[in-house]
Amino acid sequence: MHVRGEEIVHVTQMKQGSGRHIGELILGIALILLSVFFAVLFIRVLFLPVTAVKPETAFDWIIFVLFYIVLLIMTVGAVVVCFFLGKFQLTIKPKWKFTLFQNEIVAHTNKEHYKRLTETVIPIHEVTRCVIVRREQRQRIRLNKRMFYRYYFHLGAHLYYNVNGEEKLISFEDPNDLDELDQAVRHLQNEKEIPMYFTHAKDDDYKQIEMHKLIQMFSPERFTLPQRLDQLVKKNYNVGVFAEYRRIRKKNEETMAHETESKDQADL
């Protein structure tokens, strides 16, 4: 019987109590409260004919009934949608998690639209390499008829391993806390001597490309992990957008002041 050995670290995509997790909870609570508001509104609308409106002509009755039915349908729809969206946000689960033991990795992963996690047990000696992928997401910012770009970077660890002579890939993408993932991949590199590779995915349409194809597109190179894994992630503007904005605004103000001064002198 295969012995797992001592547990090294447990890694999850969405850590309990993290900023992302708290944000999901706040959004879920807000949606539930919004559904309560629409439920109260529905009750008020339900008794609207008796307490508020008294149409006089037949045409007024027809218009009122149609408006009344549409308003009821809209409020009921809003209650149902907000309630179930809020319930979904409050029960949201991570897309993956894994536990690294001395002799194997026990991973639980799922696809985007599946609720149940599928368990995969990977013996450490079957892992052939680990590829760290930094994915680039570019946001366009238009400022004073000029185009600037803000870049977001997301890290993921992708393990290649053998199963009955066939090479497979398992991915752990975009965790909200890199410390645990850092500890896991560092253990694989230093203690288990698993080769590490790194690549930077520059394709803006990376979300539509399967990960194994994306890795092949950008040809990972062998590398040694830096002192901290988050050193591979850049969070700042690649261009000084706000500094540029202040410079342009100051220049415009100086130009306007100069034009005003020249006009005053011409009038004299």
C-alpha positions as CSV (number, residue, x, y, z in Angstrom):
1,M,0.0,0.0,0.0
2,H,1.3,3.4,-1.0
3,V,2.0,5.7,2.0
4,R,1.3,9.4,1.6
5,G,3.7,10.5,4.3
6,E,3.6,13.8,6.2
7,E,1.4,16.6,5.0
8,I,3.5,19.5,3.7
9,V,1.0,22.2,2.8
10,H,-2.7,22.6,1.8
11,V,-3.3,25.0,-1.1
12,T,-6.6,26.3,-2.3
13,Q,-7.7,28.7,-5.0
14,M,-9.8,30.8,-2.7
15,K,-8.5,31.0,0.9
16,Q,-11.1,31.4,3.7
17,G,-11.0,34.9,5.1
18,S,-9.1,36.4,2.2
19,G,-10.0,39.6,0.4
20,R,-11.6,37.7,-2.5
21,H,-13.6,35.4,-0.2
22,I,-14.9,38.3,1.9
23,G,-15.8,40.2,-1.3
24,E,-17.8,37.3,-2.5
25,L,-19.7,37.1,0.8
26,I,-20.4,40.8,0.8
27,L,-21.8,40.6,-2.7
28,G,-24.0,37.6,-1.8
29,I,-25.4,39.4,1.3
30,A,-26.1,42.5,-0.8
31,L,-28.0,40.4,-3.4
32,I,-30.0,38.7,-0.7
33,L,-31.0,42.1,0.8
34,L,-31.9,43.3,-2.6
35,S,-34.2,40.3,-3.1
36,V,-35.9,41.2,0.2
37,F,-36.4,44.8,-1.0
38,F,-38.0,43.5,-4.2
39,A,-40.2,41.1,-2.2
40,V,-41.5,44.0,-0.1
41,L,-42.0,46.0,-3.3
42,F,-44.0,43.1,-4.7
43,I,-46.3,43.0,-1.6
44,R,-46.9,46.8,-2.0
45,V,-47.6,46.4,-5.7
46,L,-50.0,43.4,-5.0
47,F,-52.3,45.6,-2.9
48,L,-51.9,48.6,-5.2
49,P,-55.3,48.3,-7.0
50,V,-57.2,48.2,-3.7
51,T,-55.4,51.0,-1.8
52,A,-54.2,53.5,-4.4
53,V,-55.5,53.4,-8.0
54,K,-59.2,53.7,-9.1
55,P,-59.4,53.8,-13.0
56,E,-62.5,55.5,-14.3
57,T,-62.9,54.4,-17.9
58,A,-62.6,51.0,-19.6
59,F,-59.4,52.1,-21.5
60,D,-57.8,53.3,-18.2
61,W,-58.6,49.9,-16.7
62,I,-56.9,48.0,-19.6
63,I,-53.8,50.2,-19.4
64,F,-53.7,49.8,-15.6
65,V,-54.1,46.0,-15.7
66,L,-51.4,45.6,-18.3
67,F,-49.0,47.9,-16.3
68,Y,-49.9,46.1,-13.1
69,I,-49.2,42.6,-14.6
70,V,-45.9,43.7,-16.1
71,L,-44.9,45.3,-12.8
72,L,-45.7,42.1,-10.9
73,I,-43.8,40.0,-13.3
74,M,-40.7,42.3,-13.0
75,T,-40.7,42.3,-9.2
76,V,-41.2,38.6,-9.0
77,G,-38.3,38.1,-11.5
78,A,-36.1,40.5,-9.6
79,V,-36.8,38.6,-6.3
80,V,-36.0,35.2,-7.8
81,V,-32.9,36.4,-9.7
82,C,-31.4,38.3,-6.8
83,F,-32.1,35.6,-4.3
84,F,-30.5,32.8,-6.3
85,L,-27.5,34.9,-7.3
86,G,-27.0,35.8,-3.7
87,K,-27.3,32.2,-2.6
88,F,-24.8,31.2,-5.3
89,Q,-22.3,33.8,-4.1
90,L,-22.7,32.7,-0.5
91,T,-22.0,29.1,-1.4
92,I,-19.3,29.6,-4.0
93,K,-16.5,27.1,-3.8
94,P,-12.9,27.2,-5.1
95,K,-12.3,25.7,-8.5
96,W,-9.4,23.7,-7.2
97,K,-7.5,22.7,-4.1
98,F,-4.7,20.2,-3.3
99,T,-2.7,18.8,-0.4
100,L,1.0,18.1,-0.9
101,F,2.2,15.1,1.0
102,Q,5.8,13.8,1.2
103,N,5.0,11.1,-1.4
104,E,2.0,12.2,-3.3
105,I,-0.3,15.1,-4.3
106,V,-4.1,14.8,-3.6
107,A,-5.8,17.3,-5.8
108,H,-9.5,18.2,-6.2
109,T,-10.3,20.1,-9.3
110,N,-13.4,21.0,-11.3
111,K,-14.4,22.8,-14.5
112,E,-16.0,26.2,-14.4
113,H,-19.7,25.1,-14.4
114,Y,-19.4,22.0,-12.2
115,K,-20.1,22.1,-8.5
116,R,-18.4,18.8,-7.5
117,L,-14.7,18.5,-7.2
118,T,-13.0,15.5,-8.8
119,E,-10.2,13.9,-6.8
120,T,-6.9,13.1,-8.5
121,V,-4.0,11.3,-6.6
122,I,-0.6,12.0,-8.2
123,P,2.5,10.1,-6.9
124,I,5.4,12.5,-6.6
125,H,7.7,10.2,-8.5
126,E,5.3,10.4,-11.5
127,V,5.6,14.2,-11.7
128,T,7.9,15.1,-14.6
129,R,8.0,18.9,-14.5
130,C,6.2,22.0,-13.2
131,V,5.5,24.9,-15.4
132,I,4.8,28.4,-13.9
133,V,2.7,30.4,-16.3
134,R,2.3,34.2,-15.9
135,R,-0.8,35.2,-17.9
136,E,-1.1,38.8,-19.1
137,Q,-4.4,40.7,-19.1
138,R,-4.3,44.2,-20.7
139,Q,-6.8,47.0,-20.0
140,R,-7.0,49.9,-22.3
141,I,-7.3,53.4,-20.8
142,R,-8.1,56.4,-23.0
143,L,-6.9,59.7,-21.6
144,N,-7.1,63.0,-23.4
145,K,-7.3,61.4,-26.8
146,R,-4.3,59.2,-26.0
147,M,-4.3,55.4,-25.3
148,F,-2.6,53.9,-22.3
149,Y,-2.5,50.3,-21.1
150,R,-2.7,48.8,-17.7
151,Y,-1.4,45.2,-17.3
152,Y,-2.6,42.6,-14.8
153,F,-0.7,39.4,-14.3
154,H,-2.0,36.1,-13.0
155,L,0.2,33.2,-11.9
156,G,-0.5,29.5,-12.2
157,A,1.3,26.2,-11.5
158,H,0.8,23.4,-14.0
159,L,2.1,19.9,-13.2
160,Y,2.9,17.3,-15.9
161,Y,2.8,13.7,-14.6
162,N,2.6,10.2,-16.1
163,V,-0.3,7.8,-15.8
164,N,0.3,4.4,-17.4
165,G,2.9,5.8,-19.8
166,E,0.6,8.7,-20.8
167,E,1.6,12.3,-19.9
168,K,-1.2,14.4,-18.3
169,L,-1.5,18.0,-17.1
170,I,-3.2,19.3,-14.0
171,S,-3.5,23.1,-13.5
172,F,-3.8,25.3,-10.4
173,E,-4.5,28.8,-11.7
174,D,-4.9,32.2,-10.2
175,P,-4.9,31.6,-6.4
176,N,-5.7,34.6,-4.2
177,D,-2.8,33.8,-1.9
178,L,0.5,32.9,-3.4
179,D,2.2,32.0,-0.1
180,E,0.8,28.5,0.1
181,L,1.5,27.8,-3.6
182,D,5.0,29.2,-3.2
183,Q,5.6,26.8,-0.4
184,A,4.3,23.8,-2.4
185,V,6.3,24.4,-5.6
186,R,9.4,25.3,-3.7
187,H,9.2,22.0,-1.9
188,L,8.9,20.2,-5.2
189,Q,11.9,22.0,-6.5
190,N,14.2,21.8,-3.5
191,E,13.2,18.5,-1.8
192,K,11.9,16.4,-4.7
193,E,14.1,17.9,-7.5
194,I,11.2,18.5,-9.8
195,P,12.4,20.7,-12.8
196,M,10.8,24.1,-12.9
197,Y,9.9,26.0,-16.1
198,F,8.5,29.5,-16.7
199,T,6.7,31.2,-19.5
200,H,4.9,34.4,-20.0
201,A,1.6,34.2,-22.0
202,K,1.2,37.5,-23.9
203,D,-1.9,36.4,-25.9
204,D,-4.9,38.6,-25.1
205,D,-7.2,35.7,-25.9
206,Y,-5.5,33.3,-23.5
207,K,-8.9,32.4,-21.9
208,Q,-10.1,30.8,-25.1
209,I,-7.0,28.6,-25.4
210,E,-6.5,25.3,-23.7
211,M,-3.7,25.4,-21.2
212,H,-1.5,22.7,-22.7
213,K,-1.7,24.5,-26.1
214,L,-1.0,27.8,-24.5
215,I,2.1,26.4,-22.8
216,Q,3.3,25.0,-26.1
217,M,2.7,28.4,-27.8
218,F,5.1,30.3,-25.5
219,S,7.8,27.6,-25.1
220,P,8.6,27.4,-21.3
221,E,12.3,27.8,-20.3
222,R,14.0,26.0,-17.4
223,F,14.5,28.4,-14.5
224,T,15.0,28.5,-10.7
225,L,12.3,29.9,-8.5
226,P,12.9,33.4,-7.2
227,Q,13.1,34.3,-3.6
228,R,9.3,34.8,-3.5
229,L,6.8,33.6,-6.1
230,D,4.9,37.0,-6.1
231,Q,8.1,38.6,-7.5
232,L,6.9,37.2,-10.9
233,V,3.7,39.2,-10.6
234,K,3.6,42.9,-11.6
235,K,0.8,44.9,-10.1
236,N,1.6,48.5,-11.0
237,Y,0.9,50.5,-14.1
238,N,3.4,50.0,-16.9
239,V,3.0,53.7,-17.7
240,G,2.4,56.5,-15.3
241,V,-1.2,57.1,-16.2
242,F,-2.0,59.5,-13.4
243,A,1.3,61.3,-13.6
244,E,0.7,61.7,-17.3
245,Y,-2.8,63.0,-16.6
246,R,-1.5,65.6,-14.2
247,R,1.2,66.7,-16.6
248,I,-1.3,67.1,-19.5
249,R,-3.7,69.0,-17.2
250,K,-1.0,71.3,-16.0
251,K,0.1,72.0,-19.6
252,N,-3.4,72.8,-20.6
253,E,-3.8,75.2,-17.7
254,E,-0.6,77.0,-18.6
255,T,-1.7,77.2,-22.3
256,M,-5.1,78.6,-21.3
257,A,-3.4,81.1,-19.0
258,H,-1.0,82.2,-21.7
259,E,-3.8,82.6,-24.2
260,T,-5.8,84.7,-21.7
261,E,-2.9,86.9,-21.0
262,S,-2.2,87.4,-24.7
263,K,-5.8,88.3,-25.3
264,D,-5.8,90.8,-22.5
265,Q,-2.7,92.5,-23.8
266,A,-4.2,92.6,-27.3
267,D,-7.3,94.4,-25.9
268,L,-5.1,97.0,-24.3
